[in-house]
Amino acid sequence: MKKHLPFTAMKNQPYFWFYLALLLLLGLWGYFMWASYGHLPDTVEKLKKEVALLKMSPDSAANSAALDLQRLDFKIDRVETEIRKDFFLLQKLGLPLTVIAFALTFWSVYKSALGFALQKAKETVDRYYLPDEERFKREKKLLVLTKEGGDSGFMRKLLHDTGFLAVSTISTNVKQLNEETLRKILDGNKYDLILLNNENAAFEDDEIRTCHSKTPDFTMIFSFNKNLPTDIVASHRAASANFKSQIYGNLINALKYQQYLRQPSTTKQA
C-alpha cells in the first residue's frame, strides 16, 4: 500500500506558510492587546484625578460646569468598569492565547521539518532500491518537441500513462528549430533527453543537427518516426523508435545509457 507523507513540498508548502503567518499574527495580536490594555487602567486613574481637581477648583467657570464634570465622572467610571472587565478577560485568555499560538507555530514548523526529512529519506531509499526503470521515470527530465503540423496527442498520452513524471512540452508546435528558437525553448534548462516527435510532420535534418550540437554532452537526442542523419546516428547521444510499440522500451534503454553519460569521464574511460 502506498504511504503518503503528512507534508510534501509541492502540495502543502503554500498552506504551511499561510497557517504559520496566521498563527504569528494571532499571537502578536494577543500580546499587543494584552500589553495595551495593561496601560488603560492607569490612564483612567489619572483622568479621574484630573476631574477631581477640576471639581475642587475655586474657578467660577469650573463651578458652572459642575454638572458636566459629574457626567464626565460617571462616563469615566463606566469606561473603567468595562476596561477592568476586558482586562480581566484578557488576563484569562489573551496571554494563554499568545502562548498557544506560538506553541502551534512551533509544532507546525516541527511537523513541516519532519515531513521534509521523511521525504528526503524516502528519495534516498528510492534511489537505492527502486528499479532503474521506475527511478528514471521519476527523476529524468524529458523535453518533447513536435514539428508544426504534427500530432503530439499520442506522445503526450503515452508518456503520461506510462508514468514519466518530469516531462516538459511546449504550448505550440515548432515552426523552425534553429539555434535562436532552441535557446528560447530551453530557457537555460538542461534535459536528460529531448524527444523529437515526427508524427505527421518531421523535423529537417539540419534542425536535428542544431538540436544535437546546441545541447549538453549528456543530453540524449531521441527521434520518433524519422531516421536520424548518418552523422547523428554515429554520435553517442542518439536513439530512436520507428514504431509506436518501440517508444517506451527504447526510451528506457536510452535513459539507461544516458545515466552512463552522466558519470565522470574517468569512470567511462575505465
MODANOR-V408765 format. One line per field, one symbol per residue. psi: psi as a letter, one per 30 degrees, with the letter a starting at -180 (. if undefined). A space follows every 50 residues. Layout:
psi: ???
//
This chain:
psi: kkkkkfkkeeefeeeeeeeeeeeeeeeeeeeeeeeefffeeeeeeeeeee eeeeefkfkeeeefgeeeeeeeeeeeeeeeeeeeeeeeeeeeeeeeeeee eeeeeeeeeeeeeeeeeeeeeeeeeeeffkkeeeeefeekkkkkkkkkfl jfeeeeeeeefggjfhkkllfllkejiaeeeeeeeehflklekkjjjgkf kkkleeeeeeeefgllfgjkjkkkgkklleeeeflggkllkfleffeeee eeeeeeeeeefflkeeeee.
//
